[in-house]
Amino acid sequence: MSPHLRTAFTGYYGMCNFGDDLFGVLCAAAARRYWNADPRLIGPPLAGVDADATWPLPRALYGSGGAIGKAARLLGFARGLRGTDVLVMGGGSVINARESFRQPMMLSAQARGRLQLAAVGVSIGPFADAASEEAAARFARHFAYLSVRDHRSFELAQRMGLERIVHRGRDLAGLLPMVSAPLPAATDDDRSVPRIGLAPCCYSVRADHPAPTPERWHEDCANALARMAARTPLQVDVFSLNGHPVHGDAALARDLHARLRASGIPVRVRQYAGGDPMAMVQAIRGCDAFISARLHGAIVAYVCSIPFAIVDYHPKCRDFADDVGLAAHLRIDERSNGEETFTQVLDALLNDRACRPLLSPDVYAREAQDIFQCAPWSNIPDFATRAA
């Protein structure tokens, strides 16, 4: 048996989504640092990750739809179960009511004593009804450790009877300063004028969580930027953080780019195509202010101390904003008053240091270490001897 803990991390890695791929990078690095582990990622390889991957064939096959994509993901997952001591769901909204081929395979392997189950940096729910909540609770009760990323999920886990295993943690992106090499500052930009980052998201408005449509907030934001650009020079980066051909943001980013360019604003698109999330982290760090509908655009901006506002289209966005104490006027929701709202948001982000979240990013980053340090396997170099 290996002298190190053999961990496999599963999530939506390799699907061209910046946030999910970032989870994979951070989980692998943190497992080596805090668990003395040999990590493996279930999915295609990611740039800069010191970990094996379970899908060596072209990335496009793994993320594709239809029978071929499903077969690729099933094969990658089956390979991840072999020779693993702990299988970890690493990041995202993964404790939910959605059906998945992963659950029965995980439970079968755990029941046969082949491995333990865990989850880190995840959120729970929301659930449509009590039956869905109970189904998720039955699944999570098989875990040895569950670190959730927000207070709402922590309270829900306790209500679901998971108090023995649950840990109130942070989002995995909080580990960026702790487990990644220092990133050099961007050098290809004109730093004499403010650079505004915008991250659209291809979402549908939920009946239980009212929010402006993507088209509405894009128009309002573009008009506010045009008004601002008429007074002072500025630059805009539009970030397409999900490059999935079906569920991604590329079309929205192109439309927003065209709208801003028609107003005479210097603008470019930053497209995440998969494989190297740390390069996108560096691009976000090059901004002076950031407005994001993508949760992990907002979280990375926060961790990097970039003033940010969030489009609150989903409970997970509100959960994060609540946890870090983001000011109400920096949350774009159904109460937003058109162009005037974005004019005020931009002015606050660029000029008002008092608009920073109540919780310091440094504190958030330090607390994020507990995601791994509070696990049963933390700093156990002789895990294999004890397990035997």
C-alpha positions as a printed Julia matrix, in Angstrom:
388×3 Matrix{Float64}:
   0.0    0.0     0.0
   1.17   3.53   -0.74
   2.66   5.37    2.28
   0.5    8.37    1.31
  -3.24   8.84    1.43
  -4.57   8.08   -2.03
  -7.27  10.6    -2.83
  -9.41  11.05   -5.9
 -11.35  14.28   -6.45
 -14.55  14.35   -8.45
 -16.48  17.36   -9.71
 -17.36  18.98  -13.0
 -13.69  19.2   -13.98
 -12.84  19.22  -17.65
 -16.13  20.75  -18.81
 -14.58  24.13  -19.75
 -15.98  25.94  -16.71
 -13.42  28.17  -15.0
 -14.76  27.75  -11.46
 -14.96  23.97  -11.63
 -11.48  23.59  -13.15
 -10.1   25.92  -10.49
 -11.52  23.55   -7.85
  -9.49  20.73   -9.36
  -6.24  22.71   -9.26
  -6.77  23.79   -5.65
  -7.94  20.39   -4.38
  -4.87  18.65   -5.75
  -2.47  21.22   -4.29
  -4.22  21.32   -0.9
  -4.37  17.52   -0.62
  -0.61  17.31   -1.04
   0.02  20.11    1.44
  -2.48  19.34    4.19
  -3.14  15.59    3.83
   0.25  14.34    2.65
  -1.76  12.75   -0.15
  -1.22  11.46   -3.64
  -4.13  13.21   -5.41
  -5.85  12.18   -8.6
  -8.39  14.19  -10.59
 -11.35  12.41  -12.12
 -11.43  13.96  -15.56
  -8.92  15.39  -18.06
  -5.58  16.87  -16.97
  -5.39  20.53  -15.99
  -2.42  22.83  -16.52
  -0.08  23.18  -13.57
  -1.63  20.36  -11.54
   0.69  17.88   -9.83
  -1.81  15.04   -9.97
  -2.79  12.16  -12.2
  -5.94  12.47  -14.3
  -8.29   9.63  -15.2
  -9.08  10.76  -18.75
  -5.98  10.81  -21.01
  -7.88  11.15  -24.29
  -8.95  14.47  -25.93
 -10.74  16.84  -23.56
 -13.52  17.47  -26.08
 -14.67  13.86  -25.83
 -14.99  14.05  -22.05
 -17.11  17.19  -22.11
 -19.25  16.28  -25.1
 -22.95  15.48  -24.99
 -24.74  12.32  -25.98
 -23.71   8.71  -25.45
 -20.02   9.29  -26.19
 -19.63  11.99  -23.54
 -21.56   9.99  -20.95
 -19.44   6.91  -21.64
 -16.24   8.94  -21.32
 -17.29  10.38  -17.97
 -18.4    6.97  -16.71
 -15.07   5.43  -17.67
 -13.12   8.27  -16.11
 -15.09   7.92  -12.89
 -14.65   4.14  -12.73
 -10.9    4.58  -13.12
 -10.93   7.07  -10.26
 -12.47   4.56   -7.88
  -9.68   2.03   -8.32
  -6.87   2.19   -5.78
  -8.41   5.11   -3.9
  -8.55   5.48   -0.1
 -10.79   8.57   -0.04
 -13.08   9.77   -2.82
 -13.79  13.47   -2.42
 -16.46  15.6    -4.07
 -14.38  18.72   -4.55
 -16.29  21.99   -4.85
 -19.57  23.19   -6.29
 -23.29  22.71   -5.72
 -23.03  18.93   -5.68
 -25.17  17.88   -2.68
 -28.5   18.23   -4.41
 -31.49  16.35   -5.77
 -30.15  15.78   -9.29
 -29.75  12.18  -10.36
 -26.21  11.12  -11.19
 -24.45   7.92  -12.14
 -21.81   8.85   -9.55
 -23.95   8.31   -6.47
 -24.68   4.58   -6.81
 -21.06   3.88   -7.79
 -19.77   5.84   -4.79
 -22.15   4.15   -2.36
 -21.36   0.69   -3.73
 -17.61   1.2    -3.34
 -18.05   2.63    0.15
 -20.33  -0.21    1.25
 -17.76  -2.77    0.16
 -15.12  -1.08    2.3
 -13.03  -0.02   -0.67
 -12.9    3.67    0.22
 -14.27   6.5     2.36
 -16.36   9.36    1.04
 -15.97  13.08    1.65
 -16.89  16.46    0.21
 -15.0   19.77    0.51
 -15.98  23.32   -0.42
 -19.5   22.34   -1.47
 -22.96  23.78   -0.98
 -26.15  21.9    -0.18
 -29.44  22.34   -2.0
 -31.6   24.28   -2.4
 -34.33  21.64   -2.58
 -37.76  21.83   -4.14
 -39.41  19.71   -1.45
 -38.81  17.65    1.69
 -38.47  14.4    -0.24
 -35.58  15.79   -2.3
 -33.88  17.06    0.84
 -34.19  13.68    2.54
 -32.8   11.86   -0.5
 -29.71  14.09   -0.41
 -29.4   13.57    3.35
 -29.42   9.79    2.93
 -26.59  10.07    0.45
 -24.51  12.48    2.58
 -24.85  10.32    5.72
 -22.41   7.88    4.11
 -19.67  10.52    4.17
 -16.85  10.62    6.71
 -16.37  14.38    6.28
 -18.41  17.21    4.75
 -17.04  20.76    4.55
 -19.64  23.23    3.27
 -18.8   26.64    1.83
 -21.55  28.86    3.26
 -23.55  29.4     6.42
 -26.89  28.46    4.84
 -25.53  25.04    3.82
 -24.1   24.53    7.32
 -27.46  25.19    8.96
 -29.2   22.96    6.42
 -26.7   20.14    7.03
 -27.41  20.28   10.75
 -31.14  20.14   10.08
 -30.57  17.13    7.84
 -28.9   15.23   10.67
 -25.33  15.64    9.41
 -23.95  17.48   12.43
 -21.46  14.68   13.22
 -19.58  15.12    9.93
 -20.27  18.69    8.81
 -17.7   21.48    9.01
 -18.5   25.11    8.28
 -15.84  26.07    5.79
 -15.29  28.46    2.9
 -15.23  28.22   -0.86
 -12.2   26.4    -2.23
 -11.18  29.55   -4.13
 -10.17  30.97   -0.76
  -7.15  28.66   -0.92
  -5.65  30.57   -3.85
  -3.1   32.53   -1.77
  -2.21  29.47    0.29
  -1.53  26.74   -2.23
  -0.71  28.51   -5.51
   2.56  30.11   -6.51
   2.46  33.93   -6.47
   1.14  35.2    -9.77
   3.0   38.03  -11.49
   1.05  41.2   -12.09
  -0.26  41.62  -15.62
   2.21  43.6   -17.73
   0.42  43.94  -21.07
  -2.21  46.42  -19.96
  -2.33  50.19  -19.86
  -2.53  50.83  -16.11
  -3.06  54.58  -16.54
  -6.83  54.11  -16.99
  -9.22  51.95  -14.99
  -9.95  48.47  -16.31
 -13.45  47.14  -15.62
 -14.06  43.39  -15.71
 -17.52  42.06  -16.62
 -18.43  38.38  -16.34
 -21.8   37.41  -17.85
 -23.55  34.13  -17.14
 -26.05  32.23  -19.26
 -28.71  31.83  -16.57
 -32.47  31.68  -16.48
 -34.31  33.68  -13.85
 -35.63  31.43  -11.08
 -39.19  31.8    -9.81
 -37.94  31.52   -6.21
 -35.05  33.99   -6.65
 -36.03  37.06   -8.72
 -33.2   38.74  -10.62
 -32.71  40.87  -13.73
 -32.36  38.89  -16.94
 -28.87  38.79  -18.5
 -30.12  40.99  -21.36
 -31.47  43.6   -18.96
 -28.39  44.0   -16.81
 -26.11  43.94  -19.84
 -27.99  46.85  -21.39
 -28.07  48.82  -18.16
 -24.38  48.21  -17.47
 -23.34  49.07  -21.02
 -25.28  52.34  -20.89
 -23.65  53.24  -17.57
 -20.2   52.47  -18.96
 -20.9   54.6   -22.04
 -21.89  57.51  -19.81
 -18.76  57.01  -17.71
 -16.49  56.72  -20.78
 -17.78  60.05  -22.05
 -16.25  61.68  -18.95
 -13.09  59.65  -18.36
 -11.03  57.07  -20.27
 -11.58  53.45  -19.33
 -11.08  49.92  -20.64
 -13.32  46.87  -20.33
 -12.54  43.16  -20.29
 -15.54  40.88  -20.87
 -14.86  37.49  -19.28
 -16.45  34.37  -20.72
 -15.75  32.03  -17.79
 -17.7   29.05  -19.08
 -16.57  27.78  -22.45
 -19.0   24.88  -22.72
 -20.49  24.82  -26.24
 -24.06  24.45  -24.94
 -24.15  25.95  -21.45
 -21.35  28.49  -21.79
 -21.18  32.27  -21.97
 -19.37  32.85  -25.28
 -22.41  34.19  -27.15
 -23.33  36.54  -24.29
 -19.74  37.77  -24.09
 -19.65  38.49  -27.83
 -22.94  40.4   -27.69
 -21.77  42.45  -24.72
 -18.47  43.12  -26.47
 -20.3   44.34  -29.59
 -22.59  46.59  -27.55
 -19.66  48.23  -25.74
 -17.59  48.56  -28.87
 -20.47  50.32  -30.62
 -20.29  52.92  -27.86
 -16.63  53.52  -28.61
 -15.34  51.82  -25.45
 -12.0   49.95  -25.7
 -13.05  46.37  -24.97
 -11.81  42.81  -25.42
 -13.1   39.34  -24.61
 -11.26  37.02  -22.23
 -12.42  33.52  -23.18
 -11.84  30.53  -20.9
 -11.44  27.53  -23.17
 -10.51  25.04  -20.45
  -7.32  23.55  -19.11
  -5.57  26.51  -17.44
  -7.71  28.28  -14.83
  -4.72  30.01  -13.22
  -4.19  32.07  -16.37
  -7.74  33.37  -15.96
  -7.05  34.18  -12.31
  -4.17  36.37  -13.46
  -6.45  38.11  -15.98
  -8.99  38.9   -13.24
  -6.17  40.29  -11.1
  -5.47  42.78  -13.88
  -8.82  44.52  -13.3
  -9.47  47.53  -11.09
 -13.14  46.64  -10.58
 -15.24  43.59  -11.39
 -18.97  43.02  -11.96
 -19.81  39.34  -12.16
 -22.81  37.12  -12.68
 -20.46  34.13  -12.48
 -20.02  33.2    -8.81
 -16.35  32.36   -9.19
 -15.63  35.52  -11.08
 -16.84  37.35   -7.98
 -15.09  35.06   -5.48
 -11.72  35.22   -7.26
 -11.99  39.01   -7.51
 -12.74  39.12   -3.78
  -9.84  36.82   -2.84
  -7.51  38.92   -5.02
  -8.75  42.12   -3.29
 -10.37  43.48   -6.46
 -13.46  45.62   -5.67
 -16.45  43.7    -7.01
 -20.22  43.57   -7.38
 -22.24  40.42   -7.92
 -25.37  39.73   -9.97
 -27.55  37.91   -7.46
 -29.37  35.48   -9.77
 -29.08  32.34   -7.59
 -29.12  31.49   -3.85
 -25.42  30.56   -4.01
 -24.59  34.15   -5.02
 -26.52  35.55   -2.08
 -24.95  32.99    0.26
 -21.46  34.17   -0.64
 -22.4   37.87   -0.48
 -23.94  37.32    2.96
 -20.94  35.37    4.25
 -18.39  38.06    3.33
 -20.62  41.01    4.2
 -20.92  42.55    0.73
 -22.76  45.85    0.82
 -26.36  45.78   -0.4
 -25.73  48.34   -3.15
 -23.13  46.01   -4.71
 -25.66  43.21   -5.18
 -27.46  43.43   -8.5
 -30.92  41.96   -7.97
 -34.55  42.47   -8.95
 -34.57  45.84   -7.18
 -31.84  47.25   -9.44
 -32.91  50.52  -11.01
 -31.48  50.32  -14.52
 -28.58  52.39  -15.71
 -28.53  54.49  -12.56
 -27.77  51.43  -10.44
 -24.7   50.55  -12.48
 -23.5   54.16  -12.51
 -23.56  54.1    -8.72
 -21.96  50.63   -8.58
 -19.08  51.64  -10.85
 -18.48  54.83   -8.93
 -18.4   52.92   -5.64
 -16.06  50.22   -6.93
 -13.54  52.7    -8.32
 -13.69  55.43   -5.72
 -15.13  54.26   -2.4
 -12.83  52.08   -0.3
 -15.6   51.83    2.28
 -17.52  49.59   -0.1
 -15.16  46.65    0.53
 -16.77  43.56    2.12
 -16.83  43.43    5.91
 -14.83  40.19    5.99
 -11.22  40.68    4.94
 -10.04  38.45    2.06
  -6.98  37.63    4.18
  -9.2   36.27    6.94
 -11.28  34.34    4.41
  -8.11  32.78    2.96
  -6.8   31.77    6.38
 -10.12  30.2     7.28
 -10.21  28.37    3.94
  -7.26  26.27    5.09
  -9.59  24.63    7.62
 -11.41  22.96    4.74
  -8.53  20.5     4.59
  -6.96  20.9     8.03
 -10.17  19.88    9.84
 -10.54  16.66    7.83
  -9.87  13.32    9.58
  -6.85  12.76    7.3
  -5.09  16.05    7.94
  -1.35  15.71    8.53
  -1.35  11.93    8.94
   1.82  10.79    7.16
   1.45   7.19    8.27
  -2.15   6.86    7.08
  -1.49   3.54    5.36
  -0.01   1.98    8.51
  -2.96   3.11   10.63
  -5.49   1.99    8.02
  -3.89  -1.43    7.83
